[in-house]
Amino acid sequence: MTKDKDEKSTSLDDLFGEFTELTLENVTIELDELKVVLRPMVQQLARATAQPALSIPTSLISASLKPPLGEYSSSIREITIGATKKEGGSRSSTVTIGGHTAPAWDLFQSPPKNLPVIAADVFDMPISLAKVVKMHYKEVMEDPAEWARLCVDKFGADLITLHLISTDRLISDTSPADAAKTVEDVLQAVKVPVLIGSAGDPVKDGPVLAKAAEVCEGERTLLCSATIDVYEPIAEAAKKHDHVVLSWTSLDINQQKELNRRLIDWVSPDQIIIDPTTAALGYGLEYAFTMMQRMRLAGLLNDDELQYPISSGTTNAWAAREAWLKAPELGPRELRGPIWESVTALALLLAGNDLFMMMHPAAMKTVHDLIDWLKEQRPVKSEDYPDWTTISIPEGV
């Protein structure tokens, strides 16, 4: 309120009632009391939008834990690689994979019957490798037998995969007979099961693996690999000499089923391991994970064309340039590369993979350590699981 010279009381409304907007600059207003009157409509809007005050909960909602138990009508076949002297071979031990009755690491229901294993990659000639891998093998790359011995004695490989890449017609065109001599040398050098890998040459793979199967008579090795285009000579050799066949396809579940159907015309179901291809971290790992998981579940649900253990060429992780690229902003290659291979393997371990073909010693140790840790996790009866929604936590924890 103000007073004019005639001491007549005047309100702000009287002074500024003609204006719809008023701007004051550099003005100080001193008031004993300020009363704001809202129009009825504004009051109604304010009440409509006002939210009641939230009350602080005094207890958790009562709930019980129900383990996600599934019903699986079948199991994954058990496949054994290698043969001891008693079994007609010369290995000191054998490796058995598969036999699962539940999804991978579903400890609510069933632990894996046989733990996953690691095969170290060895080549029959020096090859181009990332520097952080080559530093571990440069002294033995000219000698596949010593290379294999190093992987077993120092790096703890469960198996050896000998890749006969020199047999490729575009590389050295090594004859099947000469490649077989290398196989014999590696068999003499180590006593773990030895897997035989071909070069991926559609003309040479059949004769090379057939000759390798012959010199491995009685050893029950894994012949890598039969494909949808080249499988008959490999399957025939496996049948004749009692070996296992790796059924390899490229991220195609229907093609995998088709190849398995064809192989069954030659070998028995306990002579097949499947490899749906490993796409590395950053290069389609999610496809490889999904494919392996689908195959594992399909096998458990009685699809007899997919009831086989799964293998992963985890070394494919080194095809990702980020694993070895000299880029300081990505971190040191000495750590980044092994991590790249390890993460690729760990993802597929959770998908249900049984056999990992790997290369970097640190990556192999990482996966071995995780498998050892997981095997200590024993299944617990569902009624014994703590009800975390009502459990009391001691003060200070």
ROFI-365557 format. One record per residue (C-alpha): residue number from 1; residue in three letters; x, y, z. Coordinates in steps of 0.001 Angstrom, whole numbers, plus 500000, padded with zeros to 6 digits. Layout:
+------+------+--------+--------+--------+
| resi | resn |      x |      y |      z |
+------+------+--------+--------+--------+
|  NUM |  ALA |      X |      Y |      Z |
...
+------+------+--------+--------+--------+
This chain:
+------+------+--------+--------+--------+
| resi | resn |      x |      y |      z |
+------+------+--------+--------+--------+
|    1 |  MET | 500000 | 500000 | 500000 |
|    2 |  THR | 501084 | 503561 | 499321 |
|    3 |  LYS | 499753 | 506979 | 500239 |
|    4 |  ASP | 499628 | 510018 | 497957 |
|    5 |  LYS | 499995 | 513585 | 499036 |
|    6 |  ASP | 496349 | 513693 | 500120 |
|    7 |  GLU | 496993 | 510679 | 502396 |
|    8 |  LYS | 494574 | 508643 | 500300 |
|    9 |  SER | 495251 | 504912 | 500420 |
|   10 |  THR | 496168 | 503465 | 497022 |
|   11 |  SER | 496737 | 499765 | 496175 |
|   12 |  LEU | 499095 | 498298 | 493619 |
|   13 |  ASP | 496054 | 497066 | 491767 |
|   14 |  ASP | 494823 | 500640 | 491439 |
|   15 |  LEU | 498192 | 501788 | 490157 |
|   16 |  PHE | 498904 | 498991 | 487688 |
|   17 |  GLY | 495505 | 497449 | 486982 |
|   18 |  GLU | 495528 | 498671 | 483402 |
|   19 |  PHE | 498661 | 496667 | 482576 |
|   20 |  THR | 498923 | 492932 | 481825 |
|   21 |  GLU | 502669 | 492812 | 482291 |
|   22 |  LEU | 505006 | 494880 | 484437 |
|   23 |  THR | 508806 | 494918 | 484362 |
|   24 |  LEU | 510747 | 496476 | 487210 |
|   25 |  GLU | 514408 | 497347 | 486966 |
|   26 |  ASN | 516732 | 498346 | 489779 |
|   27 |  VAL | 513859 | 498474 | 492245 |
|   28 |  THR | 513916 | 497498 | 495887 |
|   29 |  ILE | 510554 | 496736 | 497471 |
|   30 |  GLU | 510246 | 496590 | 501217 |
|   31 |  LEU | 507111 | 494875 | 502532 |
|   32 |  ASP | 505858 | 493844 | 505930 |
|   33 |  GLU | 503495 | 491339 | 504382 |
|   34 |  LEU | 502917 | 489975 | 500869 |
|   35 |  LYS | 499693 | 488250 | 500001 |
|   36 |  VAL | 499395 | 486302 | 496744 |
|   37 |  VAL | 495883 | 485500 | 495587 |
|   38 |  LEU | 495510 | 482787 | 492955 |
|   39 |  ARG | 492555 | 482728 | 490652 |
|   40 |  PRO | 490143 | 479793 | 491257 |
|   41 |  MET | 491151 | 477994 | 488067 |
|   42 |  VAL | 494852 | 478126 | 489002 |
|   43 |  GLN | 494004 | 476725 | 492421 |
|   44 |  GLN | 492152 | 473806 | 490822 |
|   45 |  LEU | 495096 | 473018 | 488535 |
|   46 |  ALA | 497506 | 473099 | 491457 |
|   47 |  ARG | 495404 | 470644 | 493431 |
|   48 |  ALA | 495058 | 468305 | 490446 |
|   49 |  THR | 498829 | 468073 | 489852 |
|   50 |  ALA | 499885 | 467851 | 493476 |
|   51 |  GLN | 501302 | 464402 | 494394 |
|   52 |  PRO | 500856 | 462864 | 497811 |
|   53 |  ALA | 504042 | 462567 | 499821 |
|   54 |  LEU | 505826 | 459228 | 499409 |
|   55 |  SER | 505832 | 457088 | 502478 |
|   56 |  ILE | 509040 | 455327 | 503450 |
|   57 |  PRO | 508608 | 451539 | 503247 |
|   58 |  THR | 509083 | 449768 | 506537 |
|   59 |  SER | 509544 | 446241 | 505138 |
|   60 |  LEU | 510266 | 444328 | 501918 |
|   61 |  ILE | 507549 | 442703 | 499872 |
|   62 |  SER | 507327 | 439087 | 500880 |
|   63 |  ALA | 508424 | 436726 | 498091 |
|   64 |  SER | 510046 | 433312 | 497722 |
|   65 |  LEU | 512855 | 432128 | 495476 |
|   66 |  LYS | 511807 | 429704 | 492762 |
|   67 |  PRO | 514794 | 428204 | 490924 |
|   68 |  PRO | 514293 | 428170 | 487124 |
|   69 |  LEU | 514051 | 424419 | 486725 |
|   70 |  GLY | 513470 | 423136 | 483214 |
|   71 |  GLU | 512376 | 419775 | 481909 |
|   72 |  TYR | 514805 | 418133 | 479494 |
|   73 |  SER | 513933 | 414834 | 477887 |
|   74 |  SER | 517375 | 413926 | 476617 |
|   75 |  SER | 521110 | 414513 | 477132 |
|   76 |  ILE | 524246 | 415405 | 475212 |
|   77 |  ARG | 526248 | 412387 | 474082 |
|   78 |  GLU | 529547 | 411596 | 475746 |
|   79 |  ILE | 532512 | 411496 | 473366 |
|   80 |  THR | 535961 | 410203 | 474341 |
|   81 |  ILE | 539136 | 411364 | 472600 |
|   82 |  GLY | 542387 | 409456 | 472957 |
|   83 |  ALA | 543155 | 405874 | 473968 |
|   84 |  THR | 545454 | 404449 | 476609 |
|   85 |  LYS | 547705 | 401444 | 476112 |
|   86 |  LYS | 545017 | 399257 | 477637 |
|   87 |  GLU | 542566 | 400582 | 475021 |
|   88 |  GLY | 544912 | 400033 | 472097 |
|   89 |  GLY | 546610 | 403424 | 472024 |
|   90 |  SER | 549625 | 405064 | 473625 |
|   91 |  ARG | 548140 | 408015 | 475506 |
|   92 |  SER | 548682 | 408334 | 479258 |
|   93 |  SER | 545052 | 409411 | 479668 |
|   94 |  THR | 541922 | 410125 | 477677 |
|   95 |  VAL | 539531 | 413074 | 477550 |
|   96 |  THR | 535751 | 412719 | 477682 |
|   97 |  ILE | 533388 | 415603 | 476971 |
|   98 |  GLY | 529602 | 415942 | 476841 |
|   99 |  GLY | 527123 | 413892 | 478823 |
|  100 |  HIS | 525189 | 416947 | 480019 |
|  101 |  THR | 521585 | 416787 | 481173 |
|  102 |  ALA | 520921 | 420520 | 481666 |
|  103 |  PRO | 521906 | 423872 | 480129 |
|  104 |  ALA | 525488 | 425004 | 480610 |
|  105 |  TRP | 526457 | 425527 | 484254 |
|  106 |  ASP | 522856 | 425277 | 485432 |
|  107 |  LEU | 523831 | 424438 | 489003 |
|  108 |  PHE | 520189 | 424736 | 490094 |
|  109 |  GLN | 519684 | 421386 | 488375 |
|  110 |  SER | 522849 | 419628 | 487379 |
|  111 |  PRO | 526587 | 420350 | 487200 |
|  112 |  PRO | 528335 | 419422 | 483935 |
|  113 |  LYS | 529022 | 415702 | 483836 |
|  114 |  ASN | 532367 | 416285 | 482114 |
|  115 |  LEU | 534276 | 419546 | 482374 |
|  116 |  PRO | 535309 | 421523 | 479274 |
|  117 |  VAL | 538899 | 421024 | 478100 |
|  118 |  ILE | 541540 | 423072 | 476284 |
|  119 |  ALA | 543559 | 422001 | 473249 |
|  120 |  ALA | 546633 | 424089 | 472419 |
|  121 |  ASP | 547147 | 424913 | 468749 |
|  122 |  VAL | 550420 | 423702 | 467191 |
|  123 |  PHE | 551379 | 424128 | 463521 |
|  124 |  ASP | 553568 | 421948 | 461331 |
|  125 |  MET | 555506 | 424982 | 460071 |
|  126 |  PRO | 556328 | 428509 | 461279 |
|  127 |  ILE | 553396 | 430839 | 460677 |
|  128 |  SER | 552684 | 434532 | 461066 |
|  129 |  LEU | 551552 | 435213 | 464617 |
|  130 |  ALA | 550807 | 438322 | 466645 |
|  131 |  LYS | 553979 | 439406 | 468440 |
|  132 |  VAL | 552454 | 438871 | 471889 |
|  133 |  VAL | 551749 | 435229 | 470945 |
|  134 |  LYS | 554922 | 434529 | 469004 |
|  135 |  MET | 557125 | 435570 | 471928 |
|  136 |  HIS | 556023 | 432412 | 473780 |
|  137 |  TYR | 556716 | 430000 | 470902 |
|  138 |  LYS | 559495 | 431515 | 468782 |
|  139 |  GLU | 562075 | 429005 | 470053 |
|  140 |  VAL | 560027 | 425963 | 469003 |
|  141 |  MET | 558155 | 427051 | 465883 |
|  142 |  GLU | 560528 | 425088 | 463625 |
|  143 |  ASP | 559789 | 421862 | 465536 |
|  144 |  PRO | 556109 | 420860 | 465956 |
|  145 |  ALA | 557010 | 418092 | 468428 |
|  146 |  GLU | 558835 | 420508 | 470740 |
|  147 |  TRP | 556049 | 423032 | 470286 |
|  148 |  ALA | 553546 | 420441 | 471463 |
|  149 |  ARG | 555757 | 419425 | 474393 |
|  150 |  LEU | 556030 | 423065 | 475522 |
|  151 |  CYS | 552239 | 423493 | 475454 |
|  152 |  VAL | 551689 | 420428 | 477624 |
|  153 |  ASP | 554626 | 420635 | 480049 |
|  154 |  LYS | 554716 | 424401 | 480595 |
|  155 |  PHE | 551276 | 425725 | 479653 |
|  156 |  GLY | 549090 | 422860 | 480883 |
|  157 |  ALA | 547181 | 421994 | 477704 |
|  158 |  ASP | 544749 | 419073 | 478055 |
|  159 |  LEU | 545152 | 418141 | 474390 |
|  160 |  ILE | 547158 | 419206 | 471335 |
|  161 |  THR | 545680 | 420239 | 467988 |
|  162 |  LEU | 548275 | 419713 | 465257 |
|  163 |  HIS | 547372 | 421828 | 462217 |
|  164 |  LEU | 548886 | 420420 | 459001 |
|  165 |  ILE | 548717 | 423712 | 457136 |
|  166 |  SER | 551850 | 423045 | 455059 |
|  167 |  THR | 549818 | 420517 | 453065 |
|  168 |  ASP | 547904 | 423337 | 451374 |
|  169 |  ARG | 548731 | 423383 | 447644 |
|  170 |  LEU | 549216 | 427159 | 447823 |
|  171 |  ILE | 551650 | 426989 | 450756 |
|  172 |  SER | 554115 | 424065 | 450686 |
|  173 |  ASP | 551977 | 421285 | 449205 |
|  174 |  THR | 553413 | 418803 | 451707 |
|  175 |  SER | 552437 | 415261 | 450817 |
|  176 |  PRO | 550095 | 413212 | 453038 |
|  177 |  ALA | 552971 | 410816 | 453779 |
|  178 |  ASP | 555308 | 413594 | 454945 |
|  179 |  ALA | 552514 | 415179 | 457004 |
|  180 |  ALA | 551930 | 411792 | 458644 |
|  181 |  LYS | 555576 | 411724 | 459790 |
|  182 |  THR | 554996 | 414992 | 461629 |
|  183 |  VAL | 551934 | 413466 | 463268 |
|  184 |  GLU | 554043 | 410533 | 464468 |
|  185 |  ASP | 556685 | 412897 | 465893 |
|  186 |  VAL | 554067 | 414788 | 467910 |
|  187 |  LEU | 552524 | 411540 | 469169 |
|  188 |  GLN | 555965 | 410532 | 470436 |
|  189 |  ALA | 556592 | 413912 | 472076 |
|  190 |  VAL | 553420 | 414127 | 474206 |
|  191 |  LYS | 551129 | 411623 | 475866 |
|  192 |  VAL | 547925 | 413657 | 475890 |
|  193 |  PRO | 545354 | 413072 | 473118 |
|  194 |  VAL | 546336 | 414671 | 469805 |
|  195 |  LEU | 543833 | 416191 | 467381 |
|  196 |  ILE | 544673 | 416467 | 463685 |
|  197 |  GLY | 543737 | 419645 | 461820 |
|  198 |  SER | 543741 | 419967 | 458043 |
|  199 |  ALA | 544704 | 422990 | 455947 |
|  200 |  GLY | 541273 | 423776 | 454545 |
|  201 |  ASP | 542285 | 422678 | 451049 |
|  202 |  PRO | 539264 | 420909 | 449486 |
|  203 |  VAL | 541532 | 418729 | 447340 |
|  204 |  LYS | 544209 | 417804 | 449888 |
|  205 |  ASP | 542206 | 417605 | 453140 |
|  206 |  GLY | 540684 | 414209 | 452415 |
|  207 |  PRO | 543940 | 412382 | 451556 |
|  208 |  VAL | 545896 | 414149 | 454325 |
|  209 |  LEU | 543426 | 413303 | 457080 |
|  210 |  ALA | 542996 | 409765 | 455752 |
|  211 |  LYS | 546751 | 409176 | 456015 |
|  212 |  ALA | 546882 | 410798 | 459455 |
|  213 |  ALA | 544041 | 408541 | 460586 |
|  214 |  GLU | 546049 | 405552 | 459414 |
|  215 |  VAL | 549202 | 406424 | 461389 |
|  216 |  CYS | 547018 | 407251 | 464423 |
|  217 |  GLU | 545443 | 403801 | 464345 |
|  218 |  GLY | 544252 | 402940 | 467851 |
|  219 |  GLU | 544780 | 406464 | 469254 |
|  220 |  ARG | 541163 | 407604 | 468737 |
|  221 |  THR | 542070 | 411072 | 467572 |
|  222 |  LEU | 539774 | 413870 | 466351 |
|  223 |  LEU | 539945 | 414538 | 462605 |
|  224 |  CYS | 539418 | 418250 | 461920 |
|  225 |  SER | 537341 | 418812 | 459922 |
|  226 |  ALA | 534555 | 417363 | 457848 |
|  227 |  THR | 532589 | 420011 | 455947 |
|  228 |  ILE | 529415 | 419932 | 453909 |
|  229 |  ASP | 531601 | 419828 | 450751 |
|  230 |  VAL | 534366 | 417469 | 451923 |
|  231 |  TYR | 533304 | 414797 | 454365 |
|  232 |  GLU | 533207 | 411348 | 452754 |
|  233 |  PRO | 536960 | 410514 | 452765 |
|  234 |  ILE | 537289 | 411887 | 456302 |
|  235 |  ALA | 534276 | 410002 | 457611 |
|  236 |  GLU | 535450 | 406835 | 455851 |
|  237 |  ALA | 538889 | 407132 | 457505 |
|  238 |  ALA | 537293 | 407723 | 460910 |
|  239 |  LYS | 535136 | 404640 | 460498 |
|  240 |  LYS | 538022 | 402466 | 459307 |
|  241 |  HIS | 540465 | 403489 | 462049 |
|  242 |  ASP | 538009 | 404260 | 464872 |
|  243 |  HIS | 538509 | 408012 | 465210 |
|  244 |  VAL | 536212 | 410947 | 465947 |
|  245 |  VAL | 535149 | 413499 | 463304 |
|  246 |  LEU | 534780 | 417236 | 463829 |
|  247 |  SER | 531642 | 418326 | 461978 |
|  248 |  TRP | 532363 | 421938 | 460959 |
|  249 |  THR | 529838 | 424431 | 459582 |
|  250 |  SER | 529674 | 428211 | 459401 |
|  251 |  LEU | 527057 | 429609 | 461806 |
|  252 |  ASP | 524183 | 427776 | 460141 |
|  253 |  ILE | 522165 | 425440 | 462344 |
|  254 |  ASN | 520326 | 423840 | 459413 |
|  255 |  GLN | 523590 | 423116 | 457605 |
|  256 |  GLN | 524966 | 421644 | 460835 |
|  257 |  LYS | 522013 | 419270 | 461077 |
|  258 |  GLU | 522398 | 418326 | 457411 |
|  259 |  LEU | 526111 | 417544 | 457762 |
|  260 |  ASN | 525482 | 415496 | 460897 |
|  261 |  ARG | 522837 | 413477 | 459044 |
|  262 |  ARG | 525328 | 412708 | 456295 |
|  263 |  LEU | 528060 | 411705 | 458738 |
|  264 |  ILE | 525750 | 409264 | 460500 |
|  265 |  ASP | 525712 | 407247 | 457264 |
|  266 |  TRP | 529418 | 406592 | 457874 |
|  267 |  VAL | 530152 | 406751 | 461601 |
|  268 |  SER | 528310 | 406096 | 464840 |
|  269 |  PRO | 526916 | 408923 | 467029 |
|  270 |  ASP | 529797 | 408519 | 469488 |
|  271 |  GLN | 532241 | 409594 | 466765 |
|  272 |  ILE | 530978 | 413135 | 466155 |
|  273 |  ILE | 531784 | 416494 | 467732 |
|  274 |  ILE | 530273 | 419644 | 466228 |
|  275 |  ASP | 531882 | 423022 | 465536 |
|  276 |  PRO | 529416 | 425720 | 464416 |
|  277 |  THR | 532298 | 428274 | 464032 |
|  278 |  THR | 533616 | 430754 | 466555 |
|  279 |  ALA | 533091 | 434399 | 465697 |
|  280 |  ALA | 535391 | 436446 | 467911 |
|  281 |  LEU | 534675 | 439240 | 470344 |
|  282 |  GLY | 533651 | 442298 | 468348 |
|  283 |  TYR | 533218 | 440248 | 465162 |
|  284 |  GLY | 529960 | 438402 | 465749 |
|  285 |  LEU | 530567 | 436700 | 469094 |
|  286 |  GLU | 526870 | 437059 | 469863 |
|  287 |  TYR | 526044 | 434896 | 466811 |
|  288 |  ALA | 528435 | 432156 | 467909 |
|  289 |  PHE | 527040 | 432309 | 471459 |
|  290 |  THR | 523441 | 432078 | 470253 |
|  291 |  MET | 524226 | 429238 | 467832 |
|  292 |  MET | 525969 | 427119 | 470465 |
|  293 |  GLN | 523307 | 427798 | 473067 |
|  294 |  ARG | 520512 | 426860 | 470641 |
|  295 |  MET | 522291 | 423634 | 469708 |
|  296 |  ARG | 522831 | 422677 | 473337 |
|  297 |  LEU | 519183 | 423296 | 474218 |
|  298 |  ALA | 517922 | 421533 | 471092 |
|  299 |  GLY | 519973 | 418472 | 471970 |
|  300 |  LEU | 518570 | 418433 | 475493 |
|  301 |  LEU | 515071 | 418684 | 474054 |
|  302 |  ASN | 515574 | 415479 | 472049 |
|  303 |  ASP | 516866 | 416760 | 468693 |
|  304 |  ASP | 519136 | 413773 | 468018 |
|  305 |  GLU | 520916 | 415618 | 465199 |
|  306 |  LEU | 522330 | 418121 | 467699 |
|  307 |  GLN | 523038 | 415916 | 470715 |
|  308 |  TYR | 526802 | 416286 | 470374 |
|  309 |  PRO | 529516 | 418089 | 472363 |
|  310 |  ILE | 530594 | 421423 | 470884 |
|  311 |  SER | 534077 | 422592 | 469905 |
|  312 |  SER | 535317 | 426156 | 469484 |
|  313 |  GLY | 538252 | 427413 | 467418 |
|  314 |  THR | 538812 | 430123 | 470017 |
|  315 |  THR | 542119 | 431122 | 468422 |
|  316 |  ASN | 539939 | 432948 | 465875 |
|  317 |  ALA | 539959 | 435773 | 468425 |
|  318 |  TRP | 543406 | 436726 | 467118 |
|  319 |  ALA | 541872 | 437532 | 463736 |
|  320 |  ALA | 540332 | 440590 | 465406 |
|  321 |  ARG | 542713 | 443448 | 464707 |
|  322 |  GLU | 541888 | 445048 | 468054 |
|  323 |  ALA | 543531 | 442069 | 469773 |
|  324 |  TRP | 546990 | 442831 | 468384 |
|  325 |  LEU | 546815 | 446319 | 466831 |
|  326 |  LYS | 549510 | 448722 | 468002 |
|  327 |  ALA | 547221 | 451381 | 469461 |
|  328 |  PRO | 548269 | 452810 | 472847 |
|  329 |  GLU | 544832 | 454293 | 473392 |
|  330 |  LEU | 543431 | 450732 | 473531 |
|  331 |  GLY | 545854 | 449615 | 476215 |
|  332 |  PRO | 548972 | 447403 | 476080 |
|  333 |  ARG | 548814 | 444602 | 473536 |
|  334 |  GLU | 550490 | 442226 | 475985 |
|  335 |  LEU | 547287 | 442318 | 478052 |
|  336 |  ARG | 544691 | 443235 | 475452 |
|  337 |  GLY | 545344 | 440223 | 473211 |
|  338 |  PRO | 545067 | 437530 | 475892 |
|  339 |  ILE | 541987 | 439273 | 477294 |
|  340 |  TRP | 540418 | 439241 | 473816 |
|  341 |  GLU | 540937 | 435492 | 473513 |
|  342 |  SER | 539849 | 434871 | 477108 |
|  343 |  VAL | 536587 | 436821 | 476810 |
|  344 |  THR | 535756 | 435007 | 473577 |
|  345 |  ALA | 536278 | 431679 | 475345 |
|  346 |  LEU | 534434 | 432649 | 478517 |
|  347 |  ALA | 531340 | 433738 | 476599 |
|  348 |  LEU | 531198 | 430417 | 474755 |
|  349 |  LEU | 531878 | 428509 | 477964 |
|  350 |  LEU | 528597 | 429892 | 479289 |
|  351 |  ALA | 526861 | 428973 | 476028 |
|  352 |  GLY | 527767 | 425313 | 476484 |
|  353 |  ASN | 531051 | 424789 | 474664 |
|  354 |  ASP | 533047 | 421677 | 475624 |
|  355 |  LEU | 536361 | 421875 | 473741 |
|  356 |  PHE | 538411 | 425056 | 473303 |
|  357 |  MET | 541232 | 425279 | 470759 |
|  358 |  MET | 543395 | 428109 | 472073 |
|  359 |  MET | 546849 | 429618 | 471761 |
|  360 |  HIS | 547995 | 432298 | 474229 |
|  361 |  PRO | 549268 | 430766 | 477500 |
|  362 |  ALA | 547649 | 433454 | 479682 |
|  363 |  ALA | 544286 | 432959 | 477973 |
|  364 |  MET | 544498 | 429197 | 478437 |
|  365 |  LYS | 545316 | 429626 | 482120 |
|  366 |  THR | 542456 | 432083 | 482607 |
|  367 |  VAL | 539923 | 429652 | 481153 |
|  368 |  HIS | 541404 | 426722 | 483076 |
|  369 |  ASP | 541177 | 428699 | 486321 |
|  370 |  LEU | 537553 | 429633 | 485718 |
|  371 |  ILE | 536606 | 426034 | 484927 |
|  372 |  ASP | 538343 | 424929 | 488137 |
|  373 |  TRP | 536428 | 427557 | 490101 |
|  374 |  LEU | 533090 | 426608 | 488552 |
|  375 |  LYS | 533553 | 422910 | 489242 |
|  376 |  GLU | 533775 | 423689 | 492961 |
|  377 |  GLN | 530288 | 425203 | 492891 |
|  378 |  ARG | 528130 | 422296 | 493989 |
|  379 |  PRO | 524410 | 422054 | 493147 |
|  380 |  VAL | 522111 | 423015 | 496015 |
|  381 |  LYS | 518599 | 421712 | 496645 |
|  382 |  SER | 516049 | 424385 | 495804 |
|  383 |  GLU | 514648 | 424372 | 499336 |
|  384 |  ASP | 518118 | 425089 | 500712 |
|  385 |  TYR | 518650 | 428285 | 498746 |
|  386 |  PRO | 518490 | 431350 | 501049 |
|  387 |  ASP | 515410 | 433511 | 500584 |
|  388 |  TRP | 517202 | 436788 | 499917 |
|  389 |  THR | 513960 | 438788 | 500134 |
|  390 |  THR | 513544 | 438055 | 503824 |
|  391 |  ILE | 517033 | 437126 | 504996 |
|  392 |  SER | 518433 | 439156 | 507918 |
|  393 |  ILE | 521788 | 440789 | 507298 |
|  394 |  PRO | 523953 | 441269 | 510400 |
|  395 |  GLU | 524662 | 444864 | 511315 |
|  396 |  GLY | 527899 | 446153 | 509896 |
|  397 |  VAL | 527997 | 443746 | 506932 |
+------+------+--------+--------+--------+
